[in-house]
Amino acid sequence: MKKISLVITSLFLLLLAGCSGGEGASSSSTESQSSGEASTEMDTVLVTEAFHSLLYLPLYVGNKEGIFKDNNINLSTIRSAGTGPTALASVLSGEAQFSVHGPEHVGFAQEKGGAAKAISAVANSAPVWVLANEDVEFDSPADLKGKKIVVHQAPGTSNTLLKRLLIDAGLDYEKDVSVMEVQSGSELGPVLAGEADIVVVYEPQVDQGVAQGLKIVYDFTEDYPEYAFSTFNASEKLISENPDLVKRFVLSMDQSLKLMHESPDIAVAVALEEFPELEEEVVTKAVNRMIESNVYPPDVTITNEAFDTAIDMQKFVGNIKTDMKFEDIVDPSFQPNE
């Protein structure tokens, strides 16, 4: 009887160990790390995004093309949080495993006691373009003087980049141009209606505007080819307790980015499925433009230069008052070895 009791007790303890887990993901990865082996079980995760955007297409490609599942990750939900801080808050609470937004929000959270790290690139370079009506003459940023310009409300990145461009051209945002700040997504309207000369936009508004007769006069991706616009982020708790899951997630993103560069047609097909309200020609041109301009980087590397550019831009606009260091905010250890 004692032997039977011992067997039952052992089985019970094994069951308890198999059911325990951290931060909403299955525990198999944690156990495998202690034995030095990779996980062979499926982890179910939730990803929160600042907003649903074509900029985050690498995430959707990885999901739709089964890349996450190939790496034993079940991406149960991609949920739009509305803002970067809200998306990261879900990660810090343990509700979500990964979030996507600007890396500066990791720094802001750290200042308030939140422990998180940026682990993977997703949207790189400054994904903003300046468009103008066909009759507008534009040879350099100095030609913006006296123009009516439409841009997203501050503190949006497009607004920040416009301010930086004007200052570099010796122009004053308040005095030398007439700026109309609008809600994101509504920028094209005033220009197409003839109420403004210039508009500063992201994709897919860029190619929507081009399709309606506007011309591209300035490309910020050329000024800032290395710019950590958005990163994937995880809590330090998850990184500590389940590094194998984090490694497989970053590997999935790396494979997704590589697939997009190797087969842009696949990226376009996923984008059309994800954003059915957009015209096929607009999506095709927008996706290819962002691949070619490094908005969708070739791999998950967050470079020091890209990080510093993003933080410097936030300092310029006054969002950051203190130093934010790469080594404090970015954990590059999960980057796949080539």
GISUL-V976343 format. One record per pair of residues at least 12 apart in sequence whose ideal C-beta (glycine too) atoms are under 10 Angstrom apart, sorted by the first residue. I is the first residue (numbers start at 1). GAP is how many residues later the second one is. D is the distance in whole Angstrom. If there is no record, write none. Layout:
[[I;GAP;D] [I;GAP;D]]
This chain:
[[17;14;7] [18;13;8] [18;23;10] [21;22;9] [21;220;9] [21;221;8] [22;72;8] [22;75;10] [22;213;10] [22;215;7] [22;216;7] [22;218;9] [22;219;4] [22;220;6] [22;223;9] [23;22;9] [23;23;10] [23;68;9] [23;70;9] [23;71;5] [23;72;9] [23;73;9] [23;74;6] [23;211;9] [23;212;7] [23;214;6] [23;215;5] [23;218;7] [23;219;7] [23;222;9] [24;19;9] [24;20;8] [24;21;7] [24;22;7] [24;52;9] [24;70;6] [24;71;7] [24;72;8] [24;73;6] [24;214;9] [25;14;10] [25;17;10] [25;18;4] [25;19;7] [25;20;6] [25;21;9] [25;48;9] [25;49;10] [25;69;10] [25;72;6] [25;213;8] [25;216;9] [25;217;6] [25;220;5] [25;221;10] [25;224;10] [26;13;8] [26;15;6] [26;16;7] [26;17;5] [26;18;7] [26;19;9] [26;46;9] [26;48;9] [26;216;9] [26;219;9] [27;12;10] [27;14;9] [27;16;9] [27;214;9] [27;215;8] [27;218;10] [28;12;7] [28;13;3] [28;14;8] [28;15;7] [28;44;9] [28;214;9] [28;216;9] [28;217;9] [29;12;7] [29;13;10] [29;14;6] [29;43;8] [29;44;10] [29;212;9] [29;213;5] [29;214;8] [29;215;4] [29;216;4] [29;217;9] [29;218;9] [29;219;8] [30;13;10] [30;208;10] [30;210;10] [30;211;6] [30;212;5] [30;213;9] [30;214;8] [30;215;8] [31;211;10] [31;213;9] [32;210;10] [32;212;6] [32;213;10] [33;208;9] [33;209;7] [33;210;6] [33;211;5] [33;212;9] [33;214;9] [37;207;9] [38;33;10] [38;34;9] [38;206;6] [38;209;8] [38;210;8] [39;32;9] [39;33;6] [39;34;9] [39;203;9] [39;205;5] [39;206;7] [39;208;9] [39;209;7] [40;32;7] [41;31;6] [42;26;10] [42;27;8] [42;29;10] [42;30;5] [42;31;7] [42;32;5] [43;25;9] [43;28;9] [43;29;6] [43;30;5] [43;31;7] [43;32;10] [43;33;10] [43;54;8] [43;199;8] [43;201;9] [43;202;5] [43;205;8] [43;206;9] [44;29;8] [44;30;4] [44;31;8] [44;32;5] [44;33;9] [44;53;9] [45;23;8] [45;28;6] [45;29;7] [45;30;6] [45;31;7] [45;32;9] [45;51;8] [45;52;4] [45;53;7] [45;189;10] [45;193;9] [45;197;10] [45;200;7] [45;203;10] [45;204;7] [46;29;8] [46;30;6] [46;31;5] [46;32;8] [46;33;7] [46;44;8] [46;45;9] [46;49;7] [46;50;4] [46;51;6] [46;52;8] [46;53;10] [47;12;7] [47;16;9] [47;21;10] [47;28;6] [47;29;9] [47;30;7] [47;31;5] [47;32;7] [47;40;9] [47;43;9] [47;44;9] [47;49;6] [47;50;7] [47;51;5] [47;52;7] [47;53;7] [47;185;8] [47;202;9] [48;29;9] [48;30;8] [48;31;5] [48;32;8] [48;33;5] [48;34;10] [48;36;10] [48;38;8] [48;39;4] [48;40;8] [48;41;8] [48;42;5] [48;43;7] [48;47;8] [48;48;5] [48;49;9] [48;50;8] [48;51;5] [48;52;8] [48;53;9] [48;185;10] [49;29;6] [49;30;7] [49;31;6] [49;32;7] [49;33;10] [49;35;9] [49;38;6] [49;47;10] [49;49;9] [49;50;7] [49;51;5] [49;52;7] [49;73;10] [49;181;9] [49;183;10] [50;30;8] [50;31;6] [50;32;7] [50;33;6] [50;34;4] [50;35;9] [50;36;8] [50;37;5] [50;38;9] [50;49;8] [50;50;7] [50;51;4] [50;52;8] [50;55;8] [50;180;8] [51;29;6] [51;30;8] [51;31;7] [51;32;8] [51;33;9] [51;36;9] [51;49;10] [51;50;9] [51;133;8] [52;26;8] [52;27;9] [52;28;5] [52;29;10] [52;30;10] [52;222;8] [52;223;9] [53;27;9] [53;47;9] [53;70;8] [53;74;10] [53;131;10] [53;149;8] [53;150;9] [53;151;10] [53;177;9] [53;221;10] [53;222;9] [54;69;10] [54;73;9] [54;148;8] [54;149;6] [54;150;6] [54;151;10] [54;217;6] [54;220;8] [54;221;7] [54;224;8] [54;228;10] [54;229;8] [54;232;6] [54;233;8] [54;236;8] [54;241;9] [54;242;10] [55;45;9] [55;67;8] [55;68;4] [55;72;6] [55;147;7] [55;148;8] [55;174;7] [55;175;6] [55;235;8] [55;240;7] [55;241;9] [56;22;8] [56;24;10] [56;44;6] [56;45;10] [56;66;6] [56;67;7] [56;174;7] [56;176;10] [56;218;9] [56;240;10] [57;65;9] [57;66;9] [57;146;10] [57;199;9] [57;200;10] [57;203;7] [57;210;6] [57;211;9] [57;213;7] [57;214;6] [57;217;7] [57;218;9] [57;226;10] [57;229;9] [57;230;7] [57;233;8] [57;234;9] [57;238;9] [57;239;7] [58;42;9] [58;62;9] [58;63;9] [58;64;5] [58;65;8] [58;172;10] [58;174;9] [58;194;10] [58;195;6] [58;196;9] [58;197;10] [58;198;5] [58;199;5] [58;200;10] [58;201;9] [58;202;6] [58;209;8] [58;212;10] [58;238;6] [58;239;9] [58;242;9] [59;16;8] [59;19;7] [59;39;9] [59;41;6] [59;63;7] [59;64;10] [59;171;10] [59;173;8] [59;193;9] [59;194;7] [59;197;7] [59;215;10] [60;15;10] [60;18;7] [60;196;9] [60;207;9] [60;210;5] [60;211;7] [60;213;8] [60;214;5] [60;215;9] [61;192;10] [61;194;9] [61;195;5] [61;196;8] [61;198;6] [61;199;6] [61;202;10] [61;205;7] [61;206;6] [61;208;9] [61;209;5] [61;210;8] [61;213;9] [61;226;10] [61;235;9] [62;13;8] [62;187;9] [62;190;5] [62;191;6] [62;192;9] [62;193;7] [62;194;4] [62;195;9] [62;197;8] [62;198;9] [62;208;9] [63;12;5] [63;15;7] [63;189;9] [63;193;9] [63;207;8] [63;211;9] [64;192;10] [64;202;9] [64;203;10] [64;205;8] [64;206;5] [64;207;10] [64;209;7] [64;210;8] [65;187;10] [65;190;9] [65;191;7] [65;194;7] [65;195;10] [65;198;10] [65;201;7] [65;202;9] [65;204;9] [65;205;7] [66;186;10] [67;184;9] [67;185;5] [67;186;8] [67;187;9] [67;188;5] [67;189;5] [67;191;10] [67;192;7] [68;180;8] [68;181;8] [68;183;10] [68;184;5] [68;185;9] [68;187;9] [68;188;9] [69;183;9] [70;178;10] [70;181;10] [70;182;8] [70;185;8] [71;174;10] [71;176;9] [71;177;4] [71;178;8] [71;179;10] [71;180;6] [71;181;5] [71;182;10] [71;184;8] [72;172;9] [72;173;9] [72;176;6] [72;180;10] [73;24;9] [73;25;10] [73;172;7] [73;175;6] [73;176;6] [73;178;9] [73;179;6] [75;22;10] [75;23;9] [75;174;9] [75;177;9] [76;21;10] [77;19;9] [78;18;10] [78;20;10] [78;22;9] [78;196;10] [79;16;10] [79;17;7] [79;20;10] [81;15;9] [81;18;8] [81;19;10] [81;20;8] [83;18;8] [83;22;9] [84;15;8] [84;16;9] [84;17;3] [84;18;6] [84;19;9] [84;20;8] [84;21;4] [84;22;9] [84;24;9] [84;25;10] [84;146;9] [84;149;9] [85;14;10] [85;16;8] [85;20;6] [85;23;7] [85;24;7] [85;27;10] [85;29;10] [86;13;9] [86;15;9] [86;19;10] [87;12;4] [87;13;7] [87;14;5] [87;18;8] [87;146;8] [88;12;9] [88;13;6] [88;14;10] [88;17;5] [88;18;7] [88;20;9] [88;21;6] [88;26;7] [88;28;6] [88;145;6] [88;146;10] [88;147;9] [89;16;10] [89;20;8] [89;25;8] [90;145;10] [91;15;10] [91;18;9] [91;23;9] [91;25;6] [91;141;10] [91;142;6] [91;143;6] [91;144;5] [91;146;9] [91;147;8] [92;14;10] [92;17;6] [92;20;10] [92;21;9] [92;22;5] [92;23;7] [92;24;6] [92;141;10] [92;142;10] [92;143;6] [92;144;9] [92;145;9] [93;21;10] [93;142;9] [94;141;7] [94;143;7] [94;144;8] [96;138;9] [96;139;9] [96;142;10] [97;137;7] [97;138;8] [97;141;6] [97;145;8] [97;148;7] [97;149;8] [97;152;8] [98;21;8] [98;22;9] [98;134;5] [98;135;7] [98;136;6] [98;137;9] [98;140;8] [98;147;9] [98;148;8] [98;151;6] [98;152;9] [98;155;9] [99;17;8] [99;19;10] [99;131;10] [99;132;9] [99;133;7] [99;134;5] [99;135;8] [99;136;9] [100;20;9] [100;22;6] [100;23;8] [100;130;6] [100;131;7] [100;132;5] [100;133;7] [100;153;10] [101;17;10] [101;21;10] [101;22;10] [101;128;10] [101;129;6] [101;130;8] [101;131;9] [101;132;7] [102;16;9] [102;21;9] [102;55;8] [102;126;8] [102;127;7] [102;128;6] [102;129;7] [102;131;10] [102;208;7] [102;209;10] [102;211;10] [102;212;8] [102;217;10] [103;13;10] [103;14;9] [103;15;4] [103;16;10] [103;18;9] [103;125;5] [103;126;9] [103;127;8] [103;128;5] [103;129;10] [103;130;7] [103;199;7] [103;203;9] [103;204;6] [103;207;6] [103;208;8] [103;211;10] [103;221;8] [103;223;9] [103;226;6] [103;227;7] [104;14;10] [104;124;9] [104;127;10] [104;203;10] [104;206;7] [104;207;6] [104;209;9] [104;210;5] [104;211;10] [104;215;7] [104;216;6] [104;220;7] [104;225;8] [105;13;9] [105;125;10] [105;126;9] [105;128;8] [105;209;10] [105;224;10] [106;12;5] [106;13;10] [106;125;8] [106;127;6] [106;128;10] [106;218;9] [106;222;9] [106;223;5] [106;224;8] [106;225;10] [107;204;8] [107;207;9] [107;213;7] [107;215;9] [107;216;9] [107;217;4] [107;218;9] [107;221;7] [107;222;5] [108;206;9] [108;211;8] [108;212;8] [108;216;9] [109;124;9] [109;126;10] [109;220;10] [110;126;10] [110;214;8] [110;218;7] [110;219;7] [111;209;10] [111;210;10] [111;211;7] [111;213;9] [114;121;8] [114;122;9] [115;120;6] [115;121;4] [115;122;7] [115;123;10] [115;124;9] [115;125;9] [116;117;5] [116;118;7] [116;119;5] [116;120;6] [116;121;9] [116;122;9] [116;123;9] [116;213;9] [116;215;9] [117;114;9] [117;115;10] [117;116;7] [117;117;6] [117;118;8] [117;119;6] [117;121;10] [117;122;6] [117;129;9] [117;211;9] [117;212;7] [117;213;7] [117;214;4] [117;215;9] [117;216;9] [117;217;9] [118;110;8] [118;112;10] [118;113;4] [118;114;7] [118;115;5] [118;116;9] [118;184;6] [118;189;8] [118;192;10] [118;208;9] [118;211;6] [118;212;5] [118;213;7] [118;214;9] [119;112;7] [119;113;6] [119;114;6] [119;115;5] [119;119;10] [119;120;8] [119;127;6] [119;128;9] [119;130;8] [119;131;6] [119;134;9] [119;181;8] [119;183;8] [119;211;8] [119;212;5] [119;213;8] [119;214;9] [119;215;5] [119;216;9] [120;110;10] [120;111;6] [120;112;4] [120;113;8] [120;114;9] [120;126;9] [120;129;8] [120;130;5] [120;131;9] [120;132;9] [120;133;5] [120;134;8] [120;137;9] [120;177;10] [120;179;9] [120;180;4] [120;181;9] [120;182;7] [120;210;10] [120;211;10] [120;212;9] [120;214;7] [120;215;8] [121;107;7] [121;108;9] [121;109;8] [121;110;6] [121;111;8] [121;129;10] [121;132;8] [121;133;9] [121;136;8] [121;175;9] [121;176;5] [121;177;10] [121;178;8] [121;179;5] [121;180;6] [121;181;5] [121;182;8] [121;185;7] [121;186;10] [121;209;10] [121;214;9] [122;106;9] [122;107;8] [122;108;5] [122;109;6] [122;110;6] [122;131;7] [122;134;9] [122;135;8] [122;173;10] [122;174;8] [122;175;8] [122;178;8] [122;180;10] [123;79;10] [123;104;9] [123;105;9] [123;106;4] [123;107;4] [123;108;8] [123;167;8] [123;171;10] [123;172;6] [123;173;7] [123;174;8] [124;97;9] [124;100;9] [124;101;8] [124;102;7] [124;103;6] [124;104;7] [124;105;6] [124;106;8] [124;107;9] [124;133;10] [124;166;10] [124;169;9] [124;170;6] [124;171;6] [124;172;8] [124;173;4] [124;174;9] [124;175;10] [124;176;10] [124;177;9] [124;178;8] [124;179;9] [124;182;6] [124;185;10] [124;186;10] [125;94;10] [125;95;8] [125;96;4] [125;97;9] [125;98;9] [125;99;6] [125;100;5] [125;101;7] [125;102;5] [125;103;9] [125;104;7] [125;165;9] [125;168;6] [125;169;5] [125;170;5] [125;171;9] [125;172;8] [125;181;8] [125;184;9] [126;31;7] [126;32;9] [126;34;9] [126;35;6] [126;38;10] [126;76;10] [126;93;9] [126;94;4] [126;95;6] [126;96;9] [126;97;7] [126;98;4] [126;99;8] [126;100;9] [126;101;5] [126;103;7] [126;167;9] [126;168;10] [126;169;8] [126;183;8] [126;184;9] [126;187;8] [127;30;8] [127;31;9] [127;34;10] [127;74;10] [127;75;6] [127;76;7] [127;79;9] [127;93;8] [127;94;7] [127;97;9] [127;100;8] [127;102;6] [127;103;9] [127;162;9] [127;163;7] [127;166;8] [127;167;9] [127;168;4] [127;169;9] [128;23;9] [128;24;9] [128;28;9] [128;29;7] [128;30;5] [128;31;10] [128;32;9] [128;33;5] [128;34;8] [128;37;10] [128;72;6] [128;73;7] [128;74;6] [128;75;9] [128;78;9] [128;90;9] [128;91;8] [128;92;4] [128;93;8] [128;95;10] [128;96;9] [128;99;10] [128;101;9] [128;167;10] [129;29;9] [129;32;10] [129;70;9] [129;71;8] [129;72;6] [129;73;8] [129;74;8] [129;76;9] [129;77;5] [129;78;9] [129;80;9] [129;81;9] [129;87;5] [129;88;9] [129;89;7] [129;90;6] [129;91;7] [129;92;8] [129;160;9] [129;164;9] [130;14;8] [130;19;9] [130;21;9] [130;28;9] [130;31;9] [130;32;8] [130;35;8] [130;68;6] [130;69;7] [130;70;5] [130;71;8] [130;76;9] [130;85;10] [130;86;7] [130;87;5] [130;88;4] [130;89;8] [130;90;8] [131;19;9] [131;56;9] [131;57;8] [131;60;7] [131;66;10] [131;67;7] [131;68;5] [131;69;8] [131;70;6] [131;74;8] [131;75;7] [131;76;10] [131;77;10] [131;78;5] [131;79;7] [131;81;10] [131;82;10] [131;83;4] [131;84;7] [131;85;6] [131;86;7] [131;87;9] [132;12;10] [132;15;8] [132;17;10] [132;59;8] [132;64;10] [132;65;6] [132;66;5] [132;67;8] [132;77;9] [132;82;7] [132;83;6] [132;84;8] [132;85;5] [132;86;9] [133;58;6] [133;59;9] [133;61;8] [133;63;9] [133;64;6] [133;65;8] [133;66;9] [133;76;10] [133;80;8] [133;81;6] [133;82;8] [133;84;10] [134;79;6] [134;80;7] [134;81;6] [135;62;9] [135;80;10] [136;55;10] [136;60;10] [136;61;5] [136;62;7] [136;78;9] [136;79;8] [136;81;7] [137;60;10] [137;80;9] [138;59;9] [138;60;8] [138;77;8] [138;78;10] [138;79;4] [138;80;7] [139;78;9] [140;29;7] [140;77;10] [140;78;9] [141;21;10] [141;24;5] [141;25;7] [141;26;10] [141;27;7] [141;28;4] [141;29;9] [141;30;8] [141;76;9] [141;77;7] [142;24;10] [142;26;10] [142;27;5] [142;28;7] [142;29;7] [142;34;10] [143;26;9] [143;54;10] [143;55;9] [143;74;8] [143;75;10] [144;18;9] [144;21;8] [144;22;7] [144;25;7] [144;27;6] [144;32;8] [144;33;6] [144;53;9] [144;54;7] [144;73;9] [144;74;9] [145;21;9] [145;24;8] [145;25;9] [145;26;6] [145;27;9] [145;30;10] [145;31;5] [145;32;7] [146;25;10] [146;30;7] [146;31;7] [146;32;8] [146;51;9] [147;24;10] [147;29;9] [147;30;6] [147;31;7] [147;32;9] [147;49;8] [147;50;4] [147;51;5] [148;29;8] [148;30;5] [148;31;8] [148;32;7] [148;42;8] [148;43;9] [148;46;10] [148;47;7] [148;48;4] [148;49;5] [148;50;7] [148;51;10] [149;13;7] [149;17;9] [149;24;9] [149;28;5] [149;29;7] [149;30;5] [149;31;7] [149;32;10] [149;38;10] [149;41;10] [149;42;9] [149;47;7] [149;48;7] [149;49;4] [149;50;7] [149;51;7] [150;12;10] [150;28;10] [150;29;8] [150;30;5] [150;31;8] [150;32;6] [150;36;9] [150;37;5] [150;38;8] [150;39;8] [150;40;5] [150;41;6] [150;42;10] [150;45;8] [150;46;5] [150;47;9] [150;48;7] [150;49;4] [150;50;7] [150;51;8] [151;12;9] [151;22;10] [151;28;6] [151;29;8] [151;30;6] [151;31;8] [151;36;7] [151;45;10] [151;47;9] [151;48;7] [151;49;4] [151;50;8] [152;29;7] [152;30;7] [152;31;7] [152;32;5] [152;33;9] [152;34;9] [152;35;6] [152;47;10] [152;48;7] [152;49;8] [152;50;8] [152;53;10] [153;28;4] [153;29;7] [153;30;7] [153;31;8] [154;19;10] [154;25;10] [154;27;7] [154;163;7] [154;164;10] [154;165;10] [155;159;8] [155;162;6] [155;163;8] [155;164;6] [156;25;9] [156;27;10] [156;28;7] [156;44;9] [156;46;9] [156;161;10] [157;43;10] [157;45;8] [157;63;9] [157;70;9] [157;72;7] [157;73;10] [157;153;9] [157;156;7] [157;157;9] [157;160;9] [158;26;8] [158;29;8] [158;41;10] [158;42;5] [158;43;7] [158;44;7] [158;47;10] [158;62;8] [159;14;9] [159;20;9] [159;22;7] [159;41;8] [159;158;8] [160;153;6] [160;154;8] [160;156;7] [160;157;5] [160;158;10] [160;159;9] [161;39;7] [161;57;10] [161;59;5] [161;62;8] [161;63;8] [161;66;10] [161;152;8] [161;155;10] [161;156;10] [162;15;9] [162;17;8] [162;19;10] [162;36;9] [162;38;5] [162;56;10] [162;58;9] [163;16;9] [163;150;10] [163;153;8] [163;154;7] [164;56;9] [164;59;9] [164;60;10] [164;148;10] [164;149;7] [164;152;6] [164;153;8] [165;35;9] [165;53;7] [165;55;8] [165;58;8] [166;13;9] [167;149;9] [168;55;9] [177;20;9] [177;21;8] [178;18;8] [178;19;9] [178;20;10] [179;17;9] [179;19;9] [179;21;9] [180;15;8] [180;16;6] [180;19;9] [182;14;10] [182;17;9] [184;17;9] [184;18;8] [184;21;9] [185;16;9] [185;17;9] [185;19;10] [185;20;7] [186;19;9] [187;12;5] [187;13;7] [187;14;5] [187;15;9] [187;18;6] [187;22;9] [188;13;7] [188;17;6] [188;18;9] [188;20;6] [188;21;5] [188;24;8] [188;26;8] [191;18;7] [191;21;9] [191;22;10] [191;23;7] [192;16;10] [192;17;7] [192;20;6] [192;21;8] [192;22;8] [198;16;10] [198;19;8] [198;20;9] [199;15;7] [200;18;9] [200;20;9] [201;13;9] [201;15;10] [202;27;10] [202;84;9] [202;88;10] [202;93;9] [203;79;9] [203;80;9] [203;82;9] [203;83;4] [203;84;8] [203;86;7] [203;87;6] [203;90;10] [203;92;8] [204;67;9] [204;71;8] [204;73;10] [204;74;6] [204;75;9] [204;78;5] [204;79;7] [204;81;9] [204;82;4] [204;83;9] [204;85;10] [204;86;10] [205;77;9] [205;81;9] [206;13;10] [206;76;9] [206;79;8] [206;80;7] [206;83;7] [206;84;9] [207;71;9] [207;72;9] [207;74;8] [207;75;5] [207;76;8] [207;77;9] [207;78;4] [207;79;5] [207;80;9] [207;81;10] [207;82;7] [208;70;8] [208;71;8] [208;73;10] [208;74;5] [208;77;10] [208;78;8] [209;73;10] [210;71;10] [210;72;8] [210;75;7] [210;76;10] [210;79;10] [211;68;7] [211;70;7] [211;71;6] [211;74;8] [216;73;9] [219;70;9] [219;74;7] [220;73;9] [221;68;9] [221;69;8] [221;71;9] [221;72;4] [221;73;7] [221;74;6] [222;71;8] [223;86;10] [224;70;10] [224;81;10] [224;82;9] [224;85;6] [224;86;9] [224;88;10] [224;89;8] [225;68;8] [225;69;6] [225;70;10] [225;72;10] [225;80;9] [225;81;9] [225;84;9] [226;68;8] [226;71;9] [226;76;10] [226;77;6] [226;78;9] [226;79;4] [226;80;4] [226;81;9] [226;82;9] [226;83;6] [226;84;9] [227;67;9] [227;68;9] [227;76;10] [227;78;9] [227;79;6] [227;80;9] [227;81;10] [227;82;5] [227;83;6] [227;85;10] [227;86;8] [228;69;10] [228;74;6] [228;75;8] [228;76;10] [228;77;9] [228;78;4] [228;79;5] [228;80;9] [228;81;7] [228;82;4] [228;83;8] [228;85;10] [228;98;10] [228;101;10] [228;102;8] [229;66;8] [229;68;10] [229;77;8] [229;80;9] [229;81;7] [229;84;10] [230;65;10] [230;80;9] [231;69;9] [231;71;6] [231;75;9] [231;76;9] [231;79;9] [231;98;9] [231;99;8] [232;14;9] [232;17;7] [232;18;7] [232;21;6] [232;68;8] [232;70;9] [232;102;10] [233;96;9] [233;97;10] [233;98;9] [234;12;6] [234;15;8] [234;16;9] [234;97;8] [234;100;9] [236;95;8] [239;92;7] [239;94;9] [239;95;8] [243;88;10] [243;90;8] [243;91;8] [244;90;10] [246;85;8] [246;87;9] [246;88;6] [247;86;9] [247;87;5] [247;88;9] [247;89;8] [248;86;9] [249;51;10] [249;85;8] [250;50;6] [250;81;10] [250;82;10] [250;83;9] [250;84;4] [250;85;7] [250;86;7] [251;49;8] [251;83;8] [251;84;9] [251;85;5] [252;48;9] [252;84;10] [253;46;9] [253;47;5] [253;81;10] [253;83;10] [254;43;10] [254;44;9] [254;45;5] [254;46;4] [254;47;9] [254;80;9] [254;81;8] [254;82;5] [254;84;10] [255;44;10] [255;45;9] [255;81;8] [256;14;10] [256;40;9] [256;44;9] [257;34;9] [257;39;6] [257;40;6] [257;41;6] [257;42;6] [257;43;7] [257;44;10] [258;40;7] [258;41;7] [258;42;10] [258;78;10] [260;27;8] [260;30;9] [260;31;6] [260;36;6] [260;37;10] [260;38;9] [261;30;6] [261;31;10] [261;35;7] [261;36;9] [261;37;5] [261;38;9] [262;36;10] [264;20;9] [264;23;6] [264;24;6] [264;26;10] [264;27;6] [264;28;9] [264;32;9] [265;19;9] [265;22;9] [265;23;10] [266;21;10] [267;16;10] [267;17;10] [267;20;5] [267;21;8] [267;23;9] [267;24;7] [267;29;8] [268;12;8] [268;15;6] [268;16;5] [268;17;9] [268;18;9] [268;19;5] [268;20;7] [268;23;10] [269;14;9] [269;15;10] [269;18;10] [270;13;10] [270;17;9] [271;12;5] [271;13;9] [271;15;8] [271;16;5] [271;19;10] [272;12;8] [272;15;9] [294;12;10] [299;36;8] [299;37;8] [299;39;9] [300;32;9] [300;34;8] [300;35;6] [300;36;7] [301;31;7] [301;34;6] [301;35;10] [302;24;8] [302;27;9] [302;28;5] [302;29;9] [302;30;7] [302;33;8] [303;23;9] [303;27;9] [303;29;9] [304;21;10] [304;22;5] [304;23;9] [304;26;8] [304;28;9] [305;21;10] [306;20;10] [306;24;10] [307;17;8] [307;18;9] [307;19;5] [307;20;10] [307;22;7] [307;23;6] [308;16;9] [308;17;9] [308;18;7] [310;14;9] [311;12;8] [311;13;5] [311;14;9] [311;15;9] [311;18;8] [312;12;10]]
